[in-house]
Amino acid sequence: MIAERIYRFPNAAERDPGWLSPSQVVRYMTCPACFEAERILRIPKPLSINLPIGGATHKAVEFMRMERMAQRQVKLNDAIEFAVEHFESEVSVPVDDESGVELVLDLGSTYKSLDQAKDKVADLTRYALPLIAQLDDRRGGVSAVELDLFNFPQQYPFAFHGRMDVLYGGSGFDPTTATLGGDLKTSKDRQKAPDVYAAIQLTLYAEHCGVPMVADVVSKTQPPEFHSYDLQASAEQIVHVHQIVLDVADGIMAGRFPPRPSYLCNYSHGLPEFRQDS
């Protein structure tokens, strides 16, 4: 009989064998060297201002859903204020919540100041919340928000964490009574479906929760746009993603961190590059 594989990841604490999450899986898939730099070596990395803008919008939606579940009237201005305060908190001491890595804020070329980015948070919240409230009602009502995958039946021979935004149509946190799961995304592009890495993330939610998944996308365009996308994940595709996660776990344990440079990389890997001929 083959002995069961014991997983202990290199970034684990002394008495903790470590765990994976959808974001860790995706980070390793995009570039193992970046995964090592962030999750194991904990090297500070650039933070695009788009991430705290999206995170603040996400928090406003969470605030709205919690208020509605408690049968309290939601005032849009209160939700906007909540989102702006969250944004200010995130950019004042930028640290990645999951990895604990220090983040170096990058405004990019879109925003000239933090005030402009803060205005975008308010605009997106004002635009998105009424639309999402209507969708929540049409989908059977919200039964639970901000669910950790660790609280569902575990699918892997190691701990698996991950925050799923919402369950619909069920009774509390019981996935057996839910009819649908959802995740909110923000995008800088118009009418663009989430990429394959987002599809893998939502497939992992579906695997743990056993319900179909939908992605709601708010575009940070001017004016903003809102689109919903149903995840198309067959049983065979879920099995395929499951094997990808096991392969990622094996690669991390074995210390395999080759660079796969792309526009998604946050770190320089010291590889050859072109410079304009003078």
MIGUBA-360078 format. One record per atom (N, C-alpha, C, O): residue in one letter; x, y, z. Coordinates in pm, whole numbers, plus 50000, padded with zeros to 5 digits. Layout:
N
aXYZ
...
***
This chain:
278
m500854988050000
m500005000050000
m500885012550000
m501855013450076
i500545022149915
i501305034549908
i500925043450027
i499755045650055
a501955048450095
a501685057050212
a501025070050168
a501325075450061
e500125074950251
e499445087550221
e500445099050225
e501255100050317
r500365107650125
r501285119050116
r501015128950230
r499865132950251
i502045132650302
i501905142550409
i502355156050354
i503495157550311
y501465165650355
y501765178850300
y502205188150413
y501515189750514
r503355194250394
r503815204850483
r504495215350395
r505575213150341
f503845226750383
f504315236950289
f505445245150351
f505495246850473
p506365250250267
p507565256950320
p507285270050393
p508155274850467
n506125276050375
n505815288350447
n504965285650571
n504325294850624
a504945273150618
a504125269550733
a504825273350863
a506045274650869
a503995275250967
a504545277551101
a504975264151160
a504725253651103
e505655264851277
e506235252751335
e505185241951358
e505435230251328
r504045245651412
r503015235751444
r501845235851345
r500805229951370
d502055242651234
d500985243851134
d501535239051000
d502485244950950
p500955228550941
p501485223450814
p501235232650695
p501725230150585
g500465243350718
g500195252650609
g498915249350536
g498265239250565
w498565257650441
w497305256050369
w497415262950235
w498315271050212
l496475259650147
l496385266450018
l495045273550007
l494135271150086
s494955282349909
s493725289749880
s493645291649729
s494645289649660
p492485295349677
p492415298049533
p493435308549487
p494025307049380
s493645318949567
s494595329249524
s496015323949522
s496795327649434
q496385315149616
q497715309349613
q497895300149492
q498935300249427
v496875292249463
v496935283349348
v497135291349220
v497995288049137
v496355301749204
v496455310049084
v497805317049077
v498395318248970
r498305321749193
r499595328649193
r500715319249149
r501585323249071
y500685306949197
y501705297349156
y501575293949008
y502585292648939
m500355292548959
m500155289448818
m500685300448728
m501295297648625
t500455312948765
t500885324048679
t502395325348679
t502995327848574
c503035323848797
c504485324748804
c504965319248937
c504825325849040
p505535307148938
p506025301449063
p507085310049132
p507135310549255
a507935316949054
a508965325349115
a508335336949191
a508815340749298
c507255342749137
c506545353349207
c505885347949334
c505855354649437
f505365335749326
f504785329349445
f505835328249554
f505575331649670
e507025323549519
e508085322249619
e508465335849678
e508625337149800
a508605345849593
a508995359149640
a507965364849738
a508325371049838
e506685362749707
e505625368349790
e505325359749912
e505335364650024
r505055346949889
r504505338649996
r505555332550087
r505265329450202
i506765330650036
i507795323950116
i508875333750159
i509205334450278
l509435341350063
l510465351050097
l509875364050152
l510565371850217
r508595366350125
r507855378050175
r508545391250137
r508755400050221
i508875392350010
i509465404549958
i508355414549926
i507375410849862
p508475427249969
p507455437149936
p507195437649786
p508115435949706
k505945440049750
k505595440049608
k504745452149575
k504085457649662
p504765456349448
p503925467649407
p502445464249422
p502025452849399
l501675474149459
l500215472749471
l499555482649377
l499635494749399
s498905477549273
s498145486349185
s496985492549261
s496295485549336
i496755505349243
i495675512149312
i494315506049277
i493345507749351
n494255498749164
n492995492449126
n492555481849226
n491355479449242
l493505475549295
l493125465149391
l492405470749513
l491345465549547
p492925481049582
p492135486549693
p490845493249648
p489885493649726
i490785498449526
i489515503749475
i488495492549465
i487365493849512
g488895481449404
g487995470049394
g487655464249529
g486505460549554
g488655463549618
g488395458149752
g487415466549830
g486585461049903
a487485479649817
a486555488349887
a485135486849833
a484175486949910
t485005485449702
t483685483049642
t483115469849692
t481935468749724
h483975459849698
h483575446749750
h483065447949894
h482045442049928
k483775455549978
k483365457250117
k482035464450129
k481245461450219
a481765473850038
a480475480650040
a479335471050010
a478275471850071
v479565461949915
v478545451849884
v478335442650003
v477195439150035
e479415438750068
e479295430350188
e478495437650297
e477625431750362
f478785450450316
f478055458550414
f476575458850382
f475735457050471
m476245461050256
m474845461450216
m474155448150243
m473035447850296
r474795437350208
r474175424150226
r473975420850374
r472955415150411
m474925424350456
m474785421850599
m473635429950657
m472865424850739
e473505442350615
e472405450750663
e471055445150618
e470105444850696
r470975440850494
r469705435650443
r469355422350510
r468185419750538
m470345413950537
m470075401450605
m469565403850747
m468775395950799
a470015414750808
a469545418450942
a468245426350936
a467745431151037
q467685427450814
q466425434550790
q466485449150834
q465535454750887
r467655455050809
r467815469350832
r467835476650699
r468345471450599
q467285488650697
q467255496550575
q468685500950540
q469425505750626
v469035499250415
v470375502850370
v470345516850310
v469625519450214
k471125525650368
k471265539150314
k472505539350226
k473605536150270
l472315543250101
l473405542950005
l474585551450051
l475735547450034
n474315562950109
n475405571550155
n476225564950265
n477435566950274
d475555557050350
d476295549850454
d477225539450393
d478355537650439
a476745532550291
a477565522550224
a478755529050154
a479865523750157
i478525540550092
i479615547850026
i480655552050129
i481855550550106
e480195557450241
e481115561650347
e481925549750399
e483125550850425
f481265538350414
f481925526150460
f483025522050362
f484125518350402
a482715522650233
a483675518850130
a484875528250129
a486025523750121
v484635541150137
v485715551050135
v486615549450257
v487835550250246
e486015547050374
e486815545050495
e487685532450483
e488825532350527
h487125522050423
h487915509850404
h489075512550309
h490185507950333
f488825519850201
f489875523250106
f490995531050176
f492175527950158
e490625541050254
e491625549150324
e492475540550419
e493685542550430
s491815531050486
s492535522150577
s493515513250502
s494645511050546
e493085508050387
e493925498950310
e495155505850253
e496235499950252
v495025518150207
v496165524950145
v497065531850247
v498175535850214
s496585533350370
s497415540050471
s498555531050518
s499685535650534
v498265518350539
v499285508450575
v499055496250488
v498475486450534
p499485496650361
p499145485950268
p499895472850298
p501115471950281
v499135462750341
v499665449450368
v498675439350311
v497475440950329
d499165429050242
d498295418750188
d497685410750302
d498405405550388
d496345409750303
d495655403250414
d496055388650429
d496205383750541
e496215381650317
e496455367250325
e497915363850351
e498205355250434
s498835370450281
s500245366850292
s500995375050395
s502045370950443
g500455386850430
g501155395650522
g502295403350460
g503085409750531
v502405402950327
v503505409650257
v503245424750250
v502115429050225
e504295432550272
e504185447050257
e503935450650111
e504535444750021
l503055460250089
l502695464349954
l503155478549929
l503015487250015
v503695480849811
v504165494149772
v503145499949674
v503025495049562
l502425510149716
l501315515549638
l501775521649507
l502735529249502
d501055518149399
d501345523249266
d500075529149207
d499125521849179
l500045542449190
l498855549049136
l498655546348988
l497545547548938
g499725542648917
g499595540348774
g499355553348699
g499635564148751
s498855552148577
s498655563848493
s497225569048494
s496945579848442
t496295561448554
t494885565248550
t494545575948653
t493755585048626
y495135574948771
y494795583948881
y495995592648916
y497115587748930
k495755605548929
k496825614948960
k497045616249111
k498095621149154
s496075611949192
s496185613349336
s495285602949404
s494435596849340
l495505601149533
l494645592149611
l493215597449617
l492265589649625
d493055610649614
d491705616349617
d490915612149493
d489725609149502
q491575611949377
q490895607449255
q490495592849268
q489395589049227
a491365584549322
a491045570449341
a489895568849440
a489035560249423
k489895577149544
k488815576749643
k487485580549579
k486445574649611
d487495590249489
d486275593949417
d485755582349332
d484545580449320
k486685574549275
k486275562949196
k485595552549285
k484635546149242
v486075550849406
v485425541649501
v483975545949524
v483065537749519
a483775558749549
a482425563749573
a481545561949449
a480385557949462
d482085564849331
d481305563649208
d480885549149183
d479735546349150
l481845539849200
l481535525749176
l480515520449275
l479615512949238
t480655524449401
t479695520049503
t478305525349473
t477325517949481
r478225538049439
r476925544149408
r476275537349287
r475045535949283
y477075533249192
y476555526849070
y476155512349095
y475085508049052
a477025504849164
a476865490249169
a475845485449271
a475135475749245
l475745491949386
l474925486349494
l473455484449457
l472915473849485
p472795494349396
p471385491949359
p471225480349261
p470255472749272
l472145478849167
l472065467749071
l472245454349140
l471515444849111
i473205453549231
i473465440849300
i472315437449394
i471975425649409
a471715447349459
a470565444849546
a469415438649467
a468775429249514
q469165443649347
q468115437949262
q468445423649221
q467585414849221
l469715421249185
l470145407849148
l469995398149265
l469535386849247
d470385402549383
d470275393949501
d468835389349522
d468595377749555
d467895398349503
d466485394749519
d466035384949412
d465335375249442
r466445387249287
r466045378449178
r466635364449193
r466065354649144
r467775363449260
r468435350449277
r467945342749400
r468545332549437
g466905347349462
g466325339949574
g466705345249710
g466345339249812
g467425356249714
g467805362149842
g469125356549894
g469475344949870
v469835365049967
v471125361250022
v470925353050149
v470165357150238
s471595341550157
s471505333350279
s472775334050363
s472715331550483
a473915337350303
a475165338450377
a476165346550295
a476135346350172
v477035353750365
v478065361750298
v479425358750359
v479525354750475
e480485360650278
e481865359150322
e482095345650389
e482345344950509
l482015335250311
l482175321650361
l483595316750338
l484125318250228
d484215310950441
d485545305050427
d485385290550383
d484665282850446
l486045286950274
l485945273250222
l486385262850325
l486005251150314
f487165266850423
f487625257450525
f486455251950606
f486555241150665
n485345259350610
n484175255050687
n483275245350610
n482295240450664
f483615242650484
f482885232950404
f483665219750405
f484835219550443
p483035208750364
p483775196050356
p485035197650273
p484985202150158
q486165193950331
q487455196050265
q487655185950152
q487305174150166
q488205190650042
q488365182549922
q489805178049898
q490085170449805
y490735182749984
y492145180149959
y492825174550084
y492295176050194
p493975167950067
p494695162450182
p495515172950256
p496565169850313
f495055185250256
f495635196350331
f494535206650349
f493505206150281
a494755215950439
a493735226250464
a493595235350342
a494585239050279
f492355238950311
f492085247650197
f491165258850244
f490025256550283
h491695271050238
h490935282950277
h490575291050152
h491115288750044
g489675300550169
g489285309250058
g487965315850090
g487065309350144
r487825328550057
r486625336050090
r485705336849970
r486045342649867
m484535330849983
m483495331849880
m482495342449923
m482115343150040
d482055350749829
d481275362449865
d479885359249919
d479495364550022
v479145350449849
v477715349549881
v477135336149841
v477545330249740
l476185331349921
l475315320149884
l473895325249874
l473465333849952
y473165319949778
y471775324049755
y470795312649783
y471115300849767
g469595316649824
g468445307649824
g468475296549926
g467635287549921
g469425296850018
g469515285850113
g469165290150253
g468515300350274
s469595282150348
s469345284650489
s470695286550558
s471385276850588
g471055299050584
g472315301850650
g473505296750572
g473575298350450
f474465290550644
f475705286050583
f475625271550535
f476655265450507
d474435266050526
d474265252250485
d474265251450332
d473275255350270
p475355246450271
p475405246350125
p474415236550062
p474105237749944
t473925226850141
t473005217050083
t471655223250051
t470885217449974
t471355234650109
t470085241250081
t470235253049986
t469235258849944
a471475256649951
a471695268049862
a471455263949716
a471525252249681
t471175273949635
t470925271549493
t471985277849403
t472085274149286
l472775287249457
l473715294549373
l474755301249462
l474455305449574
g475975302249411
g477025309949478
g477505321049388
g477425319849265
g477985331849447
g478405343149366
g479695349349414
g480065348249531
d480385356049321
d481625362949354
d481655375949274
d481335376249156
l482045386749341
l482105399849278
l483525402649230
l484485400549303
k483645407249106
k484915411149049
k484825425649001
k483755430448966
t485975432349001
t486045445448936
t487065444548825
t488035436948834
s486855452148721
s487705451548602
s487925465548547
s487065474248559
k489085467448487
k489345480448424
k488865480648280
k488905491148215
d488405469248228
d488015468048088
d486495468048073
d485765465148167
r486045471347954
r484625471147921
r484215457247874
r484905450947794
q483065452447924
q482415440347872
q483415429047848
q483455423247740
k484215426147950
k485215415547936
k484945404948042
k484905407948161
a484765392447998
a484505381648092
a485745379248179
a486865381748134
p485565374548301
p486715371048385
p487625360948315
p487155352948234
d488915361548348
d489875352948278
d489855338748332
d489075335448421
v490725330348276
v490745316148312
v491125314248458
v490685304648521
y491935323248513
y492315321848654
y491135324548746
y490985318048849
a490285334148710
a489055336348787
a488125324348774
a487445320748870
a488105318248655
a487275306348637
a487755294848726
a486945287448782
i489085293448739
i489625283148829
i489245286048973
i488855277049048
q489345298649013
q488955302649148
q487515298849178
q487225292749281
l486595302549088
l485175299649110
l484885284649100
l483965279649165
t485655277549019
t485495263049013
t485835256649147
t485195247049189
l486845262049215
l487205256949348
l486105260149450
l485865252249541
y485455271549435
y484285274449520
y483185264149494
y482595258649587
a482915261749366
a481865252249331
a482175238249382
a481285231049428
e483455234449375
e483845221149422
e483555219549571
e483075209049614
h483845229849650
h483645228949794
h482175230449833
h481695223749924
c481465239449765
c480105242849806
c479035234749734
c477895233849782
g479375228849620
g478435220449550
g477285227849484
g476225221949462
v477475240649450
v476435248349383
v477015255149259
v478215257349253
p476175258349159
p476655266149045
p477155279849091
p476735284949195
m478055285749013
m478655298449050
m478415308848942
m478315305748823
v478315321448986
v478175332648895
v479155343548937
v479375345849056
a479755350248837
a480645361548863
a479945374348818
a479505375448703
d479855383948908
d479335397148876
d480525406648861
d481355407648951
v480605413548747
v481775421748716
v481375436348703
v480515439848622
v482005444648783
v481825459148774
v483065464848707
v484175462948756
s482875471748595
s483995477548521
s484265491748570
s483345499748586
k485545494748593
k485945508048640
k486075517748523
k486985526048519
t485185516648430
t485205525348313
t484395538048343
t483805539448450
q484385547048247
q483615559248263
q482665560648144
q483125563948035
p481335558248161
p480705554448287
p480975539748321
p481405532148234
p480715535548446
p480915521548484
p479955512348409
p478935516748356
e480295499648406
e479425489548346
e479305477748441
e480155475548527
f478215470048425
f477965458548512
f477505446848426
f476595448248344
h478145435248444
h477775423248370
h477895411148461
h478725410848552
s477065401148435
s477115388548510
s477465377148415
s477045376948299
y478245367648466
y478705356348386
y478495343448464
y478965342148577
d477795333948404
d477625320748465
d478875312448440
d479375311948327
l479365305948543
l480515297148527
l480075284148461
l479155277548508
q480745280548353
q480475267948284
q481545257848326
q482625257548268
a481245249748425
a482215240148478
a481565226448484
a480725223848570
s481965217548394
s481445203948392
s482115195848503
s483105200148561
a481565183948531
a482155175148631
a483595171648594
a484465170948680
e483845169448464
e485185166148419
e486145177848439
e487305175948475
q485655189948416
q486505201648434
q486825203848582
q487935208048615
i485865201248669
i486125202348813
i487205192548855
i488075195948935
v487135180348802
v488155170348831
v489525175148781
v490535173248848
h489545181248664
h490795186348607
h491385197348696
h492585197348722
v490545206448742
v491025217148830
v491525211248962
v492525215849017
h490835201049012
h491265194249134
h492695189049118
h493515190649209
q492995182949005
q494335177648981
q495355188948969
q496495187449012
i494955200148911
i495845211748903
i496265216149043
i497435219049066
v495315216549136
v495625220649273
v496625210949336
v497575215349401
l496425197949317
l497365188149371
l498755189949310
l499755188749380
d498805192749180
d500095195149114
d500775207549170
d501985207649192
v499995218049193
v500535230349253
v501095227349392
v502205231549426
a500325219949473
a500785216449608
a502085208549602
a502995211149681
d502185199049510
d503415191249497
d504595200149456
d505695198449506
g504345209549364
g505415218549321
g505915227349434
g507115229649447
i504995232449518
i505395240749631
i506205232649731
i507245237249778
m505725220649764
m506445212249859
m507835208649810
m508785207949888
a507965206349679
a509255202449623
a510185214249602
a511345212449564
g509695226449625
g510535238249607
g510785241749463
g511845247149428
r509825238749377
r509975241949234
r509355255749208
r508135257249208
f510215265649186
f509735279349167
f510385285849045
f511065295949059
p510185280248926
p510775286348806
p510025299048767
p508815299948791
p510705308848710
p510015320948664
p509215318348537
p509665311348447
r508015324048532
r507215323948410
r506805338448384
r505655342148406
p507735346548338
p507485360948331
p506345364448236
p506235359048126
s505505373548282
s504415378848201
s503995392148261
s504585396748358
y502985398248202
y502505411048254
y501885409548392
y501655419548460
l501605397148435
l501025394848566
l502065394648677
l501705394648795
c503345394648643
c504405393748744
c504535406848821
c504475417748764
n504705405648952
n504945417249037
n506425419349066
n506805429749120
y507255409749031
y508675410249063
y509515408848936
y509095402848838
s510715414748942
s511695412948834
s512475400148861
s512905397748973
h512645391948757
h513305379048775
h514735378848722
h515355368248714
g515265390548687
g516655391148643
g516905384348510
g518025379748485
l515905383648426
l516045377348296
l516435387648189
l516275399648212
p516935383148073
p517295392647967
p516115401147924
p514975396547927
e516395413247883
e515335422047833
e515895431047726
e517115432747714
f514985436947647
f515395445947539
f515405460447590
f514605464347675
r516325467847536
r516345482447554
r516465488847418
r517085483147327
q515895500447402
q515925507147272
q517355510647233
q518125515947313
d517695507447108
d519035510447058
d519185525347041
d518375531846975
s520245530847101
s520495545147090
s521275548246963
s521585559946936
***
